[in-house]
Amino acid sequence: MLNAMFTALGVDYGTNSVRALVVDCATGEELGTAVFDYPSGNQGVLLDKNDHNLARQNPADYLIGLEKSIRAALEQASRKPGFSASEIIGIGVDTTGSSPIPVDARNVPLAHDPKWSKNLSAQCWLWKDHTSYQEAAEITRLAAKHRPNYIAKCGNIYSSEWFWSKIWHCLKVAPDVFDAAYSWVEFSDYIPSVLAGVTDPKKVVRGICAAGHKGLYCDEWNGLPDKEFLTLLDPKMAALRDRLYEKAHDATVPAGTLCAEWAKKLGLPEGIPIAIGEFDVHYGAIGSGIEEGVLVKAIGTSTCDCAVVSADKKIADIPGICGIVKGAILPGFYGIEAGQSAVGDIFKWFVEVVCQGDAGMHAQFSREAEALLPGQSGLLALDWNNGNRTVLVDPRLTGLLLGQTLYTTPAEIYRALIEATAFGARAIIERIAEHDVPITRVVCCGGIAEKNGLLMQIYADVTGRTMQVSGSSQACALGAAVAATVLAGEARGGYKSFPEAQRKMTTIKEISYRPDPVRQKVYDQLYGLYRQLHDAFGGVSSQVNLKHVMKDLIRLKEEQNRKG
């Protein structure tokens, strides 16, 4: 039986902050947690007022946050009777992605060098940076012609959010930075390598999660794209391949062990295992109890949808998704990823930019919006304020609000924006289900899922599926800690498998949101109109006549107002 004081650390790097979590391996109880907000830029993001597509981060923030968040979480855990940092059996790390970092030959980010510290191209290229949209389109075109198998696994379209397009764009717009970088390391691989004391980029243990979903890596074609294909992009891109890596690994392989330097900094035992790095949403799926048949929706600034299918089964390629990668989430399963480029960011934009409000305004608008019936506002929106990640995979699409009149209120718009993200969620669920991926349950994680009951009910009504909520408010960090316990193994106080660790350490909240049949019927009509806008503006169909959409919205508005 596990000693209740055997604990693990999960470190969760989000878009604006890093969070550390100390977890009791026996029960999943959260013993200590701490958050560190990135000090650089605008809420941690480095922006360019002349280019709304640009989003970078200062890697120095990551290291400051690593030490401060873990130290603070350990301090909080130390107040629990019997806790000792010496009983921590492992560390797991998750981050945003694809967020590649240019590094020198010592595995040090270029941005740490005063020469490059003010250069935006020398920083981490954050997941939501879309400056490489032209390069992504060209990679898609070249792969479709020369290596169609490369992009078949990622929905047949390569994204500007991903590894190769960002690096190629750097080569074009900042060749001095590209030439100065010995290699590039994904954020999710970089932090574990720092903890392990790795000083050679070629010795960084790379995770299949980032490599497979964003780097066109697959064992079927011997890893990364071949040099002949990369030469079609640029000979320098082909030369870079030799300075990257040959093999990527799933979570059965450690990223290393805690080095003496960081053990001293953190007050932890030297030599404890460090789990392979994964993206936040992938470890969040593990922390939410993902298994075959469960779709996990991590709802935050953006949304990511994760599902798994046994690797013993044959799975078809799914157009428009973010990838099907063996071992990317759970070892022994294909990991399937899709998502929306903006969800919480859309609500934040409307409240803080348009309405010039603060966090309290979200609650106010939610209360007012909850009193409305579906369709009562006469509004319909598209959820593309940061482009479309799935199923159109087009960063050049933008948001749209249709149906406003001289009497439209902010709360009505707020509800329409929530509904738009719900319609986008339904499109993703339907695309995955159409390709025989079983979805028997939907589990949501993240702060929005926990705090916004209106959104959760709308998602249930729009999708026609019950929405459950992960038991942990720190699902991503918890999933990283779960990986650490499995890596540590039973002999050290951990577990022999992910299913066993998940059964012991993860839970589902008692509250759930079930679809209301009456509201669902109205949303079916609204979703039909949404799909017409989606297909017309998304280029799926050039034959859609949109003349009737405004009038159909007015008809629904009048019907619902009579009921209301």
C-alpha positions as CSV (number, residue, x, y, z in Angstrom):
1,M,0.0,0.0,0.0
2,L,1.2,3.5,-0.8
3,N,2.5,5.7,2.0
4,A,0.2,8.6,2.2
5,M,3.1,11.0,2.4
6,F,4.7,10.0,-0.9
7,T,4.0,13.0,-3.0
8,A,4.6,14.3,-6.6
9,L,5.0,17.7,-8.2
10,G,3.2,18.9,-11.2
11,V,4.2,22.1,-12.9
12,D,1.8,23.7,-15.3
13,Y,2.9,26.5,-17.7
14,G,0.0,28.5,-19.1
15,T,-0.2,31.5,-21.3
16,N,0.0,34.1,-18.5
17,S,1.4,32.2,-15.5
18,V,3.0,29.1,-14.2
19,R,1.4,27.0,-11.4
20,A,3.1,24.4,-9.2
21,L,1.1,21.6,-7.5
22,V,2.1,19.2,-4.7
23,V,-0.1,16.1,-4.8
24,D,-0.5,13.1,-2.4
25,C,0.2,10.1,-4.6
26,A,-2.2,7.9,-2.6
27,T,-5.3,10.1,-3.0
28,G,-4.7,12.9,-5.4
29,E,-5.2,15.4,-2.6
30,E,-3.7,18.8,-3.4
31,L,-1.3,19.6,-0.6
32,G,0.1,22.8,-1.9
33,T,-0.3,25.0,-4.9
34,A,1.2,28.4,-6.0
35,V,0.9,30.6,-9.1
36,F,3.6,32.9,-10.5
37,D,2.5,35.5,-13.1
38,Y,5.0,36.1,-15.9
39,P,6.4,39.7,-15.3
40,S,7.3,40.5,-18.9
41,G,5.1,42.1,-21.6
42,N,1.3,42.3,-21.5
43,Q,0.3,39.7,-18.9
44,G,3.3,37.7,-19.8
45,V,3.0,38.0,-23.6
46,L,5.3,40.1,-25.7
47,L,3.3,41.9,-28.4
48,D,3.9,44.1,-31.4
49,K,1.3,46.9,-31.9
50,N,2.0,46.8,-35.7
51,D,1.3,43.1,-36.0
52,H,-1.7,41.5,-34.2
53,N,-0.4,38.0,-35.3
54,L,2.7,38.3,-33.1
55,A,2.9,36.7,-29.6
56,R,6.2,35.9,-27.9
57,Q,7.4,35.2,-24.4
58,N,10.5,35.8,-22.4
59,P,12.1,32.5,-21.5
60,A,13.7,34.1,-18.4
61,D,10.1,34.3,-17.0
62,Y,9.9,30.5,-17.2
63,L,13.0,30.0,-15.0
64,I,12.0,32.6,-12.4
65,G,8.5,31.1,-12.3
66,L,9.8,27.6,-12.0
67,E,11.7,28.3,-8.8
68,K,9.2,30.7,-7.2
69,S,6.1,28.6,-7.9
70,I,7.6,25.3,-6.7
71,R,9.2,26.9,-3.6
72,A,5.8,28.5,-2.7
73,A,3.9,25.3,-3.3
74,L,6.3,23.4,-1.1
75,E,6.0,26.0,1.6
76,Q,2.2,25.6,1.6
77,A,2.4,21.8,1.6
78,S,4.8,21.9,4.5
79,R,1.9,23.0,6.7
80,K,0.3,19.6,6.2
81,P,1.2,17.2,9.1
82,G,3.7,14.6,8.0
83,F,4.7,16.2,4.7
84,S,8.3,16.2,3.8
85,A,9.9,17.5,0.5
86,S,12.2,14.5,0.8
87,E,9.3,12.2,0.1
88,I,8.6,13.8,-3.4
89,I,9.1,10.9,-5.8
90,G,9.0,12.8,-9.1
91,I,8.2,15.9,-11.2
92,G,6.0,16.3,-14.2
93,V,5.9,19.4,-16.5
94,D,3.3,20.6,-19.0
95,T,3.5,23.8,-21.1
96,T,1.7,25.6,-23.9
97,G,2.6,24.6,-27.5
98,S,3.7,24.7,-30.1
99,S,6.0,27.2,-28.4
100,P,9.5,26.7,-29.8
101,I,12.6,28.4,-28.3
102,P,15.8,29.3,-30.2
103,V,18.8,28.1,-28.1
104,D,22.6,28.1,-28.4
105,A,24.9,25.1,-28.4
106,R,24.7,25.0,-24.5
107,N,20.9,24.7,-24.6
108,V,20.5,28.3,-23.4
109,P,17.8,30.5,-24.9
110,L,19.2,33.2,-27.2
111,A,17.0,35.7,-25.3
112,H,19.2,35.2,-22.2
113,D,22.1,36.8,-24.1
114,P,22.0,40.7,-23.8
115,K,22.7,40.8,-27.5
116,W,19.4,39.3,-28.3
117,S,17.3,40.1,-25.2
118,K,15.3,42.8,-26.8
119,N,14.8,41.0,-30.1
120,L,11.3,39.6,-30.4
121,S,12.5,36.9,-32.8
122,A,14.9,35.5,-30.2
123,Q,12.2,34.9,-27.7
124,C,9.9,31.9,-27.3
125,W,7.4,31.8,-30.2
126,L,4.2,31.4,-28.2
127,W,1.5,29.0,-29.3
128,K,-0.8,31.7,-30.4
129,D,1.7,33.5,-32.7
130,H,0.3,33.4,-36.2
131,T,3.0,35.4,-38.0
132,S,4.0,32.4,-40.0
133,Y,0.6,31.9,-41.8
134,Q,2.2,32.2,-45.2
135,E,4.9,29.6,-44.4
136,A,2.2,27.2,-43.0
137,A,0.3,27.5,-46.3
138,E,3.4,26.8,-48.3
139,I,4.3,23.8,-46.1
140,T,0.8,22.5,-46.7
141,R,1.1,23.0,-50.5
142,L,4.6,21.3,-50.7
143,A,3.6,18.4,-48.5
144,A,0.4,17.8,-50.4
145,K,2.5,17.6,-53.6
146,H,5.6,15.8,-52.3
147,R,4.8,14.1,-49.0
148,P,1.0,13.8,-48.5
149,N,1.5,11.3,-45.7
150,Y,3.2,14.0,-43.6
151,I,0.0,16.2,-43.3
152,A,-2.5,13.3,-43.5
153,K,-1.9,12.7,-39.8
154,C,-2.6,16.4,-38.9
155,G,-5.8,16.9,-40.8
156,N,-4.2,17.7,-44.2
157,I,-3.4,21.3,-43.3
158,Y,-0.2,22.5,-41.5
159,S,-0.8,25.4,-39.1
160,S,0.9,28.7,-38.4
161,E,0.7,27.7,-34.7
162,W,3.2,24.9,-35.2
163,F,6.9,24.2,-35.1
164,W,8.3,24.3,-38.7
165,S,6.2,27.2,-39.9
166,K,7.4,29.4,-37.0
167,I,11.1,28.5,-37.5
168,W,10.9,29.0,-41.3
169,H,9.3,32.4,-40.7
170,C,12.2,33.3,-38.4
171,L,14.7,32.4,-41.1
172,K,12.9,34.8,-43.5
173,V,12.3,37.8,-41.2
174,A,15.2,37.4,-38.8
175,P,18.0,35.5,-40.5
176,D,20.5,36.7,-37.9
177,V,18.5,35.1,-35.1
178,F,18.1,31.9,-37.1
179,D,21.9,31.7,-37.8
180,A,22.7,32.4,-34.2
181,A,20.5,29.6,-32.9
182,Y,22.2,26.3,-32.8
183,S,18.9,24.5,-32.4
184,W,15.2,25.0,-31.4
185,V,13.6,23.3,-28.4
186,E,9.9,23.1,-27.7
187,F,8.9,24.8,-24.4
188,S,7.5,21.4,-23.2
189,D,10.9,19.8,-23.7
190,Y,13.0,22.7,-22.6
191,I,11.8,22.9,-18.9
192,P,12.4,19.2,-18.2
193,S,15.8,19.6,-19.8
194,V,16.6,22.5,-17.5
195,L,15.6,20.5,-14.4
196,A,17.7,17.6,-15.7
197,G,20.7,19.9,-16.2
198,V,21.0,19.1,-20.0
199,T,23.5,21.4,-21.7
200,D,23.4,20.0,-25.2
201,P,20.3,20.6,-27.3
202,K,20.9,17.3,-29.1
203,K,20.6,15.4,-25.8
204,V,17.3,17.0,-24.8
205,V,14.8,14.1,-24.5
206,R,12.0,15.1,-26.8
207,G,8.3,14.2,-26.2
208,I,6.2,12.6,-28.9
209,C,3.4,15.0,-27.9
210,A,5.0,18.1,-29.4
211,A,7.0,16.2,-32.0
212,G,4.1,14.3,-33.4
213,H,1.3,16.9,-33.2
214,K,3.4,20.0,-34.3
215,G,6.7,18.8,-35.7
216,L,5.5,16.3,-38.4
217,Y,7.3,13.6,-36.5
218,C,6.3,9.9,-37.1
219,D,8.1,6.7,-36.6
220,E,6.6,5.5,-39.9
221,W,8.9,7.8,-41.8
222,N,11.9,7.6,-39.4
223,G,11.1,10.6,-37.3
224,L,11.2,14.2,-38.5
225,P,10.6,15.3,-42.2
226,D,13.4,14.1,-44.4
227,K,16.1,16.6,-45.5
228,E,15.0,16.4,-49.1
229,F,11.6,17.7,-48.2
230,L,13.0,20.4,-45.8
231,T,15.3,21.5,-48.6
232,L,12.2,22.5,-50.6
233,L,11.6,25.0,-47.8
234,D,15.2,26.2,-47.6
235,P,18.5,24.4,-47.4
236,K,19.1,25.9,-44.0
237,M,16.0,24.2,-42.7
238,A,17.4,20.9,-43.9
239,A,20.7,21.6,-42.2
240,L,18.9,22.4,-39.0
241,R,17.4,18.9,-38.9
242,D,20.8,17.5,-38.0
243,R,20.9,19.7,-34.9
244,L,17.4,18.7,-33.6
245,Y,16.7,15.1,-32.7
246,E,16.3,11.6,-34.1
247,K,13.8,10.1,-31.6
248,A,10.8,11.3,-29.7
249,H,9.3,9.4,-26.7
250,D,6.1,8.8,-24.9
251,A,5.5,9.1,-21.2
252,T,7.1,5.8,-20.4
253,V,10.5,7.4,-20.9
254,P,11.9,9.9,-18.4
255,A,13.1,13.3,-19.5
256,G,16.0,12.8,-17.0
257,T,16.5,13.1,-13.3
258,L,16.7,16.2,-11.1
259,C,20.2,17.7,-11.3
260,A,22.2,18.9,-8.3
261,E,21.8,22.6,-9.2
262,W,18.0,22.5,-9.3
263,A,17.7,20.1,-6.4
264,K,19.5,22.7,-4.3
265,K,17.4,25.6,-5.7
266,L,14.1,23.9,-5.0
267,G,15.0,22.0,-1.8
268,L,14.2,18.6,-3.4
269,P,16.0,15.2,-3.5
270,E,18.6,15.0,-6.3
271,G,18.0,12.3,-8.8
272,I,14.2,12.0,-8.7
273,P,12.7,11.3,-12.1
274,I,11.4,14.0,-14.4
275,A,8.5,12.9,-16.6
276,I,8.5,13.6,-20.3
277,G,7.2,17.0,-21.2
278,E,3.7,17.2,-22.7
279,F,1.4,20.0,-23.7
280,D,-0.8,21.4,-20.9
281,V,-4.0,20.1,-22.4
282,H,-2.6,16.6,-22.9
283,Y,-1.6,16.2,-19.3
284,G,-4.9,18.0,-18.4
285,A,-6.7,15.2,-20.2
286,I,-4.8,12.6,-18.0
287,G,-5.7,14.7,-14.9
288,S,-9.3,14.6,-16.0
289,G,-9.4,10.8,-16.2
290,I,-9.2,10.4,-20.0
291,E,-9.7,6.9,-21.4
292,E,-11.1,5.5,-24.6
293,G,-14.6,6.9,-25.1
294,V,-14.0,10.1,-23.1
295,L,-13.5,13.4,-24.8
296,V,-11.7,16.0,-22.6
297,K,-12.3,19.6,-23.3
298,A,-9.7,22.0,-21.7
299,I,-11.5,25.3,-21.7
300,G,-9.2,28.3,-21.2
301,T,-7.9,31.2,-23.3
302,S,-8.3,28.7,-26.1
303,T,-9.8,25.3,-26.0
304,C,-8.2,21.9,-26.8
305,D,-10.2,18.7,-27.3
306,C,-8.4,15.4,-26.6
307,A,-9.5,11.8,-27.2
308,V,-7.6,8.5,-27.2
309,V,-8.1,5.3,-29.1
310,S,-6.2,2.0,-28.4
311,A,-3.1,1.6,-30.5
312,D,-4.3,-1.9,-31.2
313,K,-7.1,-0.5,-33.4
314,K,-6.9,1.0,-36.8
315,I,-7.8,4.7,-36.9
316,A,-8.6,6.7,-40.0
317,D,-7.1,10.1,-40.8
318,I,-9.5,12.9,-39.7
319,P,-9.5,16.0,-41.9
320,G,-9.0,19.3,-40.2
321,I,-7.8,18.2,-36.8
322,C,-4.5,18.9,-35.0
323,G,-3.2,15.4,-35.3
324,I,-3.4,11.6,-34.5
325,V,-0.2,10.6,-32.7
326,K,0.6,7.3,-31.1
327,G,1.6,7.8,-27.5
328,A,1.0,11.6,-27.5
329,I,-1.4,11.5,-24.5
330,L,-1.4,8.1,-23.0
331,P,1.2,5.4,-23.8
332,G,-0.4,2.6,-25.8
333,F,-3.1,4.8,-27.3
334,Y,-3.4,7.1,-30.3
335,G,-3.8,10.7,-29.1
336,I,-6.3,12.8,-31.0
337,E,-6.2,16.6,-30.7
338,A,-8.5,19.3,-32.0
339,G,-9.4,22.7,-30.6
340,Q,-10.5,26.4,-30.9
341,S,-7.9,29.2,-31.2
342,A,-9.8,31.5,-28.9
343,V,-12.6,30.9,-26.3
344,G,-11.8,32.7,-23.0
345,D,-9.8,35.2,-25.0
346,I,-13.0,36.2,-26.9
347,F,-14.9,36.9,-23.7
348,K,-11.8,38.7,-22.3
349,W,-11.6,40.8,-25.5
350,F,-15.3,41.8,-25.3
351,V,-15.2,42.7,-21.6
352,E,-11.8,44.3,-21.4
353,V,-11.2,45.8,-24.8
354,V,-14.7,46.6,-26.1
355,C,-16.5,47.4,-22.9
356,Q,-13.4,48.6,-21.0
357,G,-14.5,46.5,-18.0
358,D,-12.8,44.3,-15.4
359,A,-13.3,40.7,-14.2
360,G,-16.5,41.6,-12.4
361,M,-18.1,42.5,-15.6
362,H,-18.0,38.8,-16.7
363,A,-20.2,37.9,-13.8
364,Q,-22.6,40.7,-14.5
365,F,-23.0,39.8,-18.2
366,S,-23.4,36.2,-17.3
367,R,-26.2,36.9,-14.9
368,E,-28.0,39.1,-17.5
369,A,-27.4,36.6,-20.3
370,E,-28.7,33.7,-18.3
371,A,-32.2,35.3,-18.3
372,L,-32.3,35.1,-22.1
373,L,-33.7,32.2,-24.1
374,P,-31.8,30.7,-27.0
375,G,-32.3,32.9,-30.1
376,Q,-34.0,35.7,-28.1
377,S,-31.3,38.2,-28.9
378,G,-31.4,37.6,-32.6
379,L,-27.7,37.4,-32.7
380,L,-25.3,34.9,-34.2
381,A,-21.5,35.0,-34.0
382,L,-18.5,33.2,-35.5
383,D,-15.8,32.2,-33.0
384,W,-12.8,33.0,-35.2
385,N,-11.4,36.1,-33.4
386,N,-8.0,34.3,-33.4
387,G,-8.5,32.3,-36.6
388,N,-9.9,28.8,-36.8
389,R,-7.8,25.9,-35.5
390,T,-10.3,23.1,-36.2
391,V,-11.9,22.1,-38.6
392,L,-10.9,24.8,-41.2
393,V,-7.4,25.3,-39.9
394,D,-7.2,28.9,-41.2
395,P,-5.5,31.7,-39.1
396,R,-6.7,34.4,-41.5
397,L,-10.3,34.0,-40.6
398,T,-11.8,36.5,-38.2
399,G,-14.8,36.9,-35.9
400,L,-18.2,38.0,-36.9
401,L,-21.4,39.2,-35.1
402,L,-24.6,39.1,-37.1
403,G,-28.1,40.4,-36.2
404,Q,-27.4,43.4,-34.0
405,T,-29.9,46.2,-33.9
406,L,-30.0,49.6,-32.2
407,Y,-31.4,47.9,-29.1
408,T,-28.8,45.1,-28.8
409,T,-27.3,44.9,-25.3
410,P,-23.8,43.9,-24.1
411,A,-25.2,40.9,-22.3
412,E,-26.9,39.7,-25.5
413,I,-23.6,40.0,-27.3
414,Y,-21.8,38.2,-24.4
415,R,-24.3,35.3,-24.7
416,A,-23.9,35.2,-28.5
417,L,-20.1,34.9,-28.1
418,I,-20.5,32.0,-25.7
419,E,-23.0,30.3,-28.1
420,A,-20.5,30.8,-31.0
421,T,-17.8,28.9,-29.0
422,A,-20.3,26.2,-28.3
423,F,-21.2,25.9,-32.0
424,G,-17.5,25.6,-32.7
425,A,-17.2,22.9,-30.1
426,R,-20.1,21.0,-31.7
427,A,-18.4,21.2,-35.1
428,I,-15.3,19.5,-33.6
429,I,-17.2,16.8,-31.8
430,E,-19.2,16.0,-34.9
431,R,-16.0,15.8,-37.1
432,I,-14.3,13.4,-34.6
433,A,-17.4,11.3,-34.2
434,E,-17.9,11.0,-37.9
435,H,-14.6,9.2,-38.2
436,D,-15.6,6.5,-35.7
437,V,-13.8,7.8,-32.6
438,P,-16.0,6.8,-29.7
439,I,-17.3,9.6,-27.5
440,T,-19.5,8.3,-24.6
441,R,-18.6,11.1,-22.1
442,V,-17.4,14.7,-22.3
443,V,-15.3,15.9,-19.4
444,C,-14.3,19.6,-19.2
445,C,-11.5,21.1,-17.2
446,G,-10.1,24.6,-16.6
447,G,-11.3,27.6,-14.7
448,I,-14.1,28.5,-17.1
449,A,-15.6,25.0,-16.8
450,E,-15.6,25.3,-13.0
451,K,-16.9,28.9,-12.7
452,N,-19.2,29.5,-15.6
453,G,-22.4,27.4,-15.3
454,L,-24.1,29.4,-18.0
455,L,-21.4,28.5,-20.5
456,M,-21.5,24.8,-19.5
457,Q,-25.3,24.6,-19.8
458,I,-25.1,26.3,-23.3
459,Y,-22.5,23.8,-24.3
460,A,-24.7,20.9,-23.2
461,D,-27.7,22.3,-25.0
462,V,-25.8,23.0,-28.2
463,T,-24.0,19.7,-28.4
464,G,-26.8,17.6,-27.0
465,R,-24.2,15.9,-24.7
466,T,-23.9,16.0,-20.9
467,M,-21.0,18.1,-19.8
468,Q,-19.0,16.8,-16.8
469,V,-16.4,18.7,-14.9
470,S,-12.9,17.4,-13.8
471,G,-12.6,17.1,-10.1
472,S,-9.4,19.1,-9.9
473,S,-9.1,22.8,-10.6
474,Q,-5.5,22.1,-11.5
475,A,-6.1,19.2,-14.0
476,C,-3.0,20.0,-16.1
477,A,-0.6,20.1,-13.2
478,L,-2.3,17.0,-11.7
479,G,-1.9,15.1,-14.9
480,A,1.8,16.0,-15.0
481,A,2.1,14.7,-11.4
482,V,0.3,11.5,-12.4
483,A,2.9,10.9,-15.1
484,A,5.6,11.4,-12.4
485,T,4.0,8.8,-10.2
486,V,3.9,6.2,-13.0
487,L,7.5,7.0,-14.0
488,A,8.6,6.6,-10.3
489,G,6.9,3.2,-10.1
490,E,5.5,1.1,-7.3
491,A,8.9,0.6,-5.7
492,R,9.2,4.3,-5.0
493,G,5.6,4.9,-3.9
494,G,4.1,5.4,-7.3
495,Y,2.0,3.3,-9.7
496,K,2.6,0.6,-12.3
497,S,0.3,2.1,-14.9
498,F,-1.6,5.2,-15.9
499,P,-5.1,3.7,-15.5
500,E,-4.2,2.7,-11.9
501,A,-2.8,6.1,-11.1
502,Q,-5.8,7.9,-12.7
503,R,-8.2,5.7,-10.7
504,K,-6.5,6.7,-7.4
505,M,-5.6,10.4,-8.2
506,T,-8.4,11.8,-10.5
507,T,-12.0,12.5,-9.9
508,I,-15.1,14.0,-11.5
509,K,-17.2,16.6,-9.8
510,E,-20.8,15.7,-8.8
511,I,-22.3,18.5,-10.8
512,S,-23.0,17.9,-14.4
513,Y,-24.9,19.8,-17.1
514,R,-27.5,17.9,-19.1
515,P,-29.0,19.1,-22.3
516,D,-32.5,20.6,-22.1
517,P,-34.6,19.2,-25.0
518,V,-36.6,22.4,-25.6
519,R,-33.5,24.6,-25.8
520,Q,-31.7,22.0,-27.8
521,K,-34.3,22.2,-30.6
522,V,-33.8,26.0,-30.9
523,Y,-30.0,25.6,-30.9
524,D,-30.3,23.0,-33.6
525,Q,-31.8,25.7,-35.8
526,L,-29.2,28.3,-34.8
527,Y,-26.4,25.7,-35.4
528,G,-27.8,25.2,-38.9
529,L,-27.4,28.9,-39.5
530,Y,-24.0,28.9,-37.9
531,R,-22.8,26.1,-40.3
532,Q,-24.0,28.1,-43.3
533,L,-21.9,31.0,-42.2
534,H,-19.0,28.7,-41.2
535,D,-19.0,27.0,-44.6
536,A,-19.5,30.2,-46.6
537,F,-16.9,32.3,-44.9
538,G,-14.6,29.3,-44.3
539,G,-14.5,28.5,-48.1
540,V,-16.1,25.1,-47.7
541,S,-18.9,26.0,-50.0
542,S,-19.3,28.8,-52.5
543,Q,-22.9,27.9,-53.3
544,V,-24.4,29.0,-49.9
545,N,-27.0,31.7,-50.2
546,L,-26.9,33.8,-47.0
547,K,-29.8,36.1,-47.9
548,H,-32.1,34.4,-45.5
549,V,-29.9,34.2,-42.4
550,M,-30.7,37.7,-41.0
551,K,-34.4,37.1,-41.4
552,D,-34.3,33.6,-39.9
553,L,-32.5,35.2,-36.9
554,I,-35.3,37.8,-36.6
555,R,-37.9,35.0,-36.8
556,L,-36.3,33.0,-34.0
557,K,-36.0,36.2,-32.0
558,E,-39.7,37.0,-32.3
559,E,-40.6,33.4,-31.4
560,Q,-38.4,33.4,-28.3
561,N,-39.5,36.8,-27.2
562,R,-43.1,35.6,-27.3
563,K,-42.1,32.7,-25.0
564,G,-40.0,34.9,-22.8
